[in-house]
Amino acid sequence: MSTRPLTVAIAQINPMVGDFAGNLAIAKDAYRQAAAQQAQLLVFPELSLCGYYPGDLLNESTFIRKAYEALAELTAFSTQFPDLVAIVGTPIKANGPGKPLYNALIAIRNGETIAEYHKQLLPTYNIFDERRHFEPGQQGAVSIDVGGYKVGLMICEDGWNDNADDYPVNPYEALARMRPDLVVSINASPSNIGKRAQRQQVICGAARRHGLPILYVNQVGGQDSIVFDGASFAVNADGEIAREWPAFQTVIDTLRFAEGGFQTIAQSAQPQIDNDQEFILQHILLGLRDYVRRCGFKKVVVGSSGGIDSALTIAIAAEALGPENVIAITMPSAFSSSGSVSDSQLLCDALGVPLYSYPIKTLVNDFGEQFHSSFSEELRGLSLENLQARLRGTILMAYSNQSGAMVLTTGNKSEISVGYCTLYGDTNGGLGLIGDLYKTEVYRLSAYINQRANREIIPAAILTKPPSAELAPDQKDTDSLPPYEVLDEILKLLIEGKQLADREYQQAQEFVAGFRATTAGEAVYQRIVGMIARNEYKRRQAPPIIRVRPRAFGAGRQMPIAAKH
């Protein structure tokens, strides 16, 4: 080990899948900033040149060609900074049998590749499907020399198997035998509630057990339904965190490493988000901003019912994009309460969001008359209820086509779970902001937004009114569903189960066990089980939702539509 401190720069960046030119520009800027801070080592996240996760773009030869061209350009660019070693993530072609690619880490210095490491552990669970495209690395531990320090290399999942529960290989064992002075891990670790603490527990525990200081550099940004929080950190050999960088922000920063461990240079550690509601809010804000920007939209439109779900969606969208880029439309029917319009107006006035009115009573009547004329049947019951939702969905989509604003769907996880939504109606849209929040969480986050602003953004009338779809006279959600305080605990156990945090899992288990102890409770429980199963076809056709919890609908929960339950 050298006696001189090593200056290390972390590039907690926000790359976009497939945007090689944009990602290269970000990487070059990071090079310049790192060099200006006299860094000797610059660390980028996993697959930072192509963005994480490319999915089946990895099967396209053009995509791989562009990845190689981007790597070549960055390598040539590195000659401008001959004393700076950069570690970057990119797909690399594999030789021999198996999948055609490696998820690789490339170390670059002064126009040359000085090391190449292939990710050994490929996650294929929850939202991950890396084994679909990549072959596991077999070369064991790899290190590079930087400023007289031996730096071991690791990619994301390689650092999560120190207990050897999930894979037969534990990369820490080979690293420990190599005895590097420092281990660098590049990552694209998605964010969800509890993930930051879980990450730190795993990595800090491994650092302590093996006596290895570890620098954990993570990606930040939204990619489709997934949000990456960054929250990179440096942990010393005793398992204590020496430095952590902020979540949900891009960061280029430096710190020093010497025999005694990591040392902060100038900036003091910034406070982290330890408030659960603020974490959820910042998570969704980043996910929405990146989704809208990357899909080419500037504005969004939301159907405003005067209820809590649309109110929260509009409030989040206004903060993320600016109220001038959010349009709300109220579409009252014959069954809408007076508050559906007045409460929507109060909300939009508080936010500075324009509100348009498009009543649907006449449309519903005309549709019903024509239905009777064509089929000799009167439109009633569920057909009439769903018609209202579908007319609203059609209006929103027509406005979207006319204005170029993307529709945001407003369903929450409780409703989506049991199918309390209408296909081609309130499921219309390009993205769901609160689709991974249970109804009780929607209320908590809404109350927090008011508290945070120190004023009533979401009107008290919306926060206190009984939940209702308002598709029939005096309709309430509790007419066909148990109270959300009951439903949500059952749903947590059925949908997320052991992926919940320990305390939340225990709480749900105890609540549901007590609820099922009665005949009536057991009947409700079994009914909910059936509702979840029967409505998989709706979820399959719904827009993507921003993943917030450990197990979300979509890639994280892959269930058949046609199956016996």
N, C-alpha and C positions, 0 to 999 in steps of 0.2 A: 504493500500500500504506500502510495506517495505521501510525503509529508506536507505537500501543498494542497489546500482545499480545492475541490472540484466544483465549478459553477455549472449548475444544471438548470435548463429552461424547460418548463412544461408548456405545451400548446394545447390547452383545453379549448378545442375549436368546434365549429358547427359545419361539418361538410354535408353536401347534398349528394344523394345517390345519383351516379351517372354524370354529375356536373364536373368533369375532369378539369376544364378550364377554370371554373370558379374555385374548385378545391386546390388547384395548383396556385392560384393567386393568393389564397389564404395561407398556404404553406410557405410561399416565398416571403410574404409579409412577416410571418412568424420567424423565418430565418433572419430577416433584417433586424427585427426587434431583439431576438436572442443575441445576435452579434453585437448590437449596440449595448447590451447589458453584459458583454464580455463572457458569454456562456461558452463552455467547452462541449456540452452535450445538450441536444434539443430532442425532446420526446413528443411525438404525435400519438393520437389514439389509434385503435385497431381499424384496419381497412380505411384509413383516413384519405387515401388518394381517390378511392371510388365511392366512399360513403357506405355506411352500414344500415340495413342489410340489403344487398342488391337482388336477392332472390334469384329467379331464373334468368335475369340478365346475365348471370355468370355462365349461362349456357350459350350465349351469343358471342361469336368470334369477334365481332366488331367491338364489343364491350371490352373483351380481354386485350385486343390490340390497343385500344385507347388507354387502358391501364398501363400497359408496357410503355407506351409513348409518354405518358405522364411521368412514370418513374424515370425514364431516360432524360426527360427535360429537367426534372428536379435534381437528378444526379449531376447533369451538366451545370446547372445553376449553382451547385454546391462549391464549385471551384472559386467562386467569389469569396468564400469564407473557408479557407483551407484548414483552419484550426478548429473548426466546429464539426462535431459528429452528430448526425441526425438519425433518429430511429423512426421509421415510417411504416405504416401498415398497407399492404396491397395484396391482391391475388397473384399467385405465381403458378406457372404450369408445372404439373407433376409428371414424373417419368415412371413408367412401369404400370402394373395392373392397378385397378381401383378407380377412384374418381380422378378427373383430369386436372384438379387444381389443389394447391395448398393455400390456406389462410396464413399469410407470411408476414414476417417482420424483416425489414431490410435496414441494415446500418450503412450509412453513406458517409464518406469523408473525402473531400477534395476531388470529386469527380469519379470516385471508385466505390464499389460495394465491398465493404470489409467484412460483412457477416450476413448470413441469411438463416433465419430460424422459422420453423414451421409449427403452427399451433398443434399441440398433441391431443388435446381433449376437445372434442367437437360437440357442443350441446345440441341435443335433439329432444327437447321437452318444452312445455309451455309454449312460448312464442318462437322458440328457436328451432331451426331445421338445417344446421350447418352440414350435417353428414349427407344431406341431399346433394351437396355440391363439392365438398372438400374431402380430401384424403387426410387422415391423421398423420402428423409429423412423427418420424421415427428416429431422428438423429440424436435424441437425448439433450443434455444441457449444452448451451452455447453461450460463450461470453466474448466480450470485446475489451480491449484496453483503451481507456480514455484518461489521459493525463496521469498515467501511472496507476490508475485504479482498475481493478478487474470488475467489469459490469456484466452480471448475468441477465439473460433475456427471458421474457415470459409473455404470453398473450392470454388475457382475460380468463377463460374457463380453466386454463392450466393452474391457476392459483386457487381454485375452489374445491380441490379434491385431496386436501391434506389428511383427511380421515379415511381416504380410499374407499368410501362408501359407494361412489357412483361410477368409477372407472377402475380398471385393474392397474393403471399407471398413476403414480404420484410424482409429478415433475419436481416437487421440492426435494425429493431424495437425491436425484442426480445433481441438482444445484447445490445442495448441502455438501455433497462429496467434493464438488469443484471448489467450494469455499470462496465465492466472489465477495468483494468488498461491499457490493451494492447490487440489488436486483431491480430491474426496471420492468414494469408490467404495463403493456398498452391495452386499452380496453374500449369496448362499446357496450357498456353495462346499462340496460334500460332502467328507468326510474319507476318506482311505485311506492306506495305507502310502506314504510319500514325498510326500504332497500338500503338506504344509506347506513343505518345501524347494522344491518346484516352484513353488508360489504366490509365494514370496519371490523366487525367481530371476526370474520373469516380471515382477512388479511393480517390483522394485528396478531391473531392467535398463531398463525403460521410463522410470522416474523419472530415471535417470542420463542416458539418451540425450536426453530432452527437457527436462531441467532443471526437472522438475515435482515438488514435494513431494506425496505421495499418502497419504491416510488410508484404510485398507482395513478396513471394518467387516463382520464376518462373523457369520452366524447360528450358534447352537449348539443341540444337541439331537438326539434320534432321531425319525425319521419313517418308519414302516414299516421297510424294510430298510436305509434310508440313515441315516447318522450325520453330523451337522455338528459340526465341532470348534471353531468359533469361531477362536481363535488370531489375532484381529485385530491389526493392526500399523500403525505410522506410519513412513513412509520419507521421508527428506529428499531434496532435489534432487540430492545427490551419490550417491544410491542406497544410502545407509547407513541401516539401521533404527535409528530413534530410540527406539522403544518397541514392545514386543509384549505382548499380554495373554494370560493362560493359556488353554490348550486345555481343552475339555470342562467349562467353568464359565461360568455367567452372570456378566456383569460390567457395572456402570455405573461409569464412571470418566472423569476429565477429564485433559486435558493442554493446554498452551499452544502457540500458534503465533505466531511473530513473523518478522521479516525474516530472522533467522538460522536459521529452521527450527523444528522441534518441540522443546518443552521439557517434561520431566516436572515435574509440580507437587509432589506430596507422596510418593506411593507410588513406591518403586523397582521396577524391572522384576522380575517374579517369574520364577524359573527355569522353563524349558520342559522338556517331556518329551523327552529325547534318547535314552532307552533304548527300543529297538524293542519289547521285550516289555511294558514298562509302557504304552507307547502302545497296543498291541493290546488289552491288558487294560482300560484306561480307556475305550477306544473301544467295546468290547463291553458293558461295564458300563453306560455311558450309554444305548446302544441298547436294552438289555433293560429298564432302569428305565422309560424313556419309553414303550416299546411296551406293557409290562404296565399302566402307569398309564393310558395313553390308550385302551387297549382295555377298561378296566374290570375288570381282574383284580387280585387281591391276592396270590395264591399260585400256585406252579408245581409240577408233578409231573414227575419224571424216572424213566425206567426205568434201574436200576443193574445193569449186567452184570458189574461187577468189572473192566471194561476201561478203557483210558485215555480214550476219548471221553466216556463217561458220567461218569467221575470229574471230568474238567475241566469239563464242563457243570454238574455239581452244585456244584463249588467256586466257579465264577463266579456262579452263581445265588445261592448263600448269601451271597457278598459284596455282590452288587447289591441283594438284597431282604431280607437277614437270614435266618439259618438257620431261624427259626421260620416262615418263609413258603415253605419248600422241602420237598417230600415226595419221598422216594426209595422205589422199589419194586423189590425183587429178585424175579425170576421164573425160578428155575432149572428146567431140563429134565433129561431123562435124560443129555444130553450135556454138561451144565455141569460145569466143574471145581469142586473144593471151594473154590477161591479166589474163584469168582464171588460166593459169599455172604460168605465171611469177609473178603475184601478190601473188599467193599462196606460191611461193618460197620465195619471200621477207618476207612475214609474218612468215613463218616457220624458216627462217634464223634468224630473229629478236628474235624469242622465243627459238631457239635451239630445235625445234621439227622436227623429221624426216618426210620427205615428199616422198611418193611413187607415181609413175605414172602408171595408168592403163587405157589407151585410150579405148574408147568404139565404135569408128567409125566402125570398122570391125564387131563387134558383132551386131550393129544395122543393118548394111547391110545384114549380114547373116540371121538375124531374119526376116527381111523384105522379103528376097527372099523365105525363107521357108514358111512364112505366105501366100505369093502369090501362091506358089506351092500347099499348102494345101487347101486354101479357095477360090482361083481364085479371090482374091481381093488385091488391093494394100494398103499397110499400109500407112496412111497419116493423117494429121490433129492431133487431140487430141490423137488418138491412138499412133501415132508416137512420140509425145511429151512425153506421159506417159511411153512409152517403155523405153526411155532414163533414166528417173528417176528410173524405176523399175530395169533396168540393174545395175544402180549404187547402188541401195539398195541391190541387190543380191550380188554384189562384196563386199560391206561392211560386209554383214552378213557372207559371206564365209570367209573373213579375220577374222572376230570375232570368228567363229567356229574353225578356224585353230590356232589362236593365244591366244584365251581366253580373248581378249580385248573386253570390252562392247562398242557397238555403241552408240554414242550420236547423237540424232536427232537435227536438226538445225532450225526448223521452229519457227517463231515469232507469237505473238498473232494476229496480223493483218491478216497474211496469214491463220492461222488456223481458224480464225473466218469466213472467206468467202470461205474456201475450196481451197485456192490457194496452194495446196499441192497434192501429189500423194500417194494414198494408196499403200502399199507394195513397195514404192520407197523412197522418202525423208521423209516419216513418219516412216520408219524402225528405231528401236533403243530401248535401255533400259530406257532412260531418256532424257527429253528435258530441257536444261538449260535456254533458253530464250523464252519458249512458253507462258510465262505470261507477256512478254514485248511487247508493240506495236512497230511497225517499227520505229517510230520517237524516241522512248526510246532506241532502239537498237543503233541508230546513236549517241545519247547523251552519252550512257554508253561507246561506243567505243572511242569517242573523249576524254572522261574522263580518260580512261585507258592510252591513250597516254600522256595526261597532267600529270597524277599521276606519270608516269614513267619518265617524262621529256625527252622522246625520242619517236621516231616513231615506236611503236610496230605494230599497225595496219596501213599498208601503206596508204598514202594520196590518192593513186589511188583507193583504195577500198572504202575509205570514200566519194569520190567525184563522182564515176561512177554511172550512172543511174541504179537503181535496175532492174535486169533481170533474168529470169529463164534460159535463153539461151537454149531453147528447139526448137526454130524456128529461121529463118533468121531475124536479126535485131529486135528481140523481146525485148520489154520493159514492165515492170509491168503496166505502165500507159496505155498500149494498151487496157487492159480490166478492170483496176481499176482506181478510181480517185486518185489524188496525196495523198500520205500517210498523209500529213498534214490535209487533208480533211477527209479521210477515218477513221483515228484514233479518231477524235473527235466524229464522228457518232458512231463508235464502242463502245467508252467509255459510251456513253449515252444509247445505246441499250443493252449492256452486263452488265455493272456495275450500271448504273443509280444512284440512291440515296445512294448506297454504296460508291460512290466516296466521297472524302473530299469535304466539302462545296464549297470551291473556285473552285476546278476542275469541280465539278458538274455544278456550275453556268456558268463557262466558256464554257463547252460543250453545255449546254442548249442554251446559247446565239448564239454560232457559228452555231449550227444545225438549230435553228429557222431562222437565216438569210439565211442559205444555202437553206432551203426548201421554201423560199419565192418566188423563181422562178420556173417555170414549169420544166425546165431542172434539177434543183437541187432536186425537189421533185421526179422526175423520178429516179434519181440516188439513192436517199435515199430509195425508195421503192425496188429498185433492191438489195441494200445491205441487207435490211430486209429479202428478199427472199433467198439470198445467205447464210446468217447465218442459217436460218431454214433448207435449203436443205442439208447442209453439216454436220448436227449433226451426221450422220452415220460415217463420217470420224473421227470425234473427238472421238467417242466411241471406235474406233479401234486403236487410236494413243497411243503411250507410255505415261506414266505419265510425267507431267511437274512440275518443281519446282514452287510452288505458291509464288507469290511476291505481287500481288495486292489484294484488299479486296475481289474480286469475280473472281475466276479463273475457267477455264474449268476443269471438273472432278466432284468431290463430291460437290464442291461449286456451281455448276450450273447443276441441274438435269432436263434435258428436254427430252421429248419423241422423238424418231426418226420418227415414223409414226404418223403424226398429221397434221391437216389442219391449216394453219397460215393465 
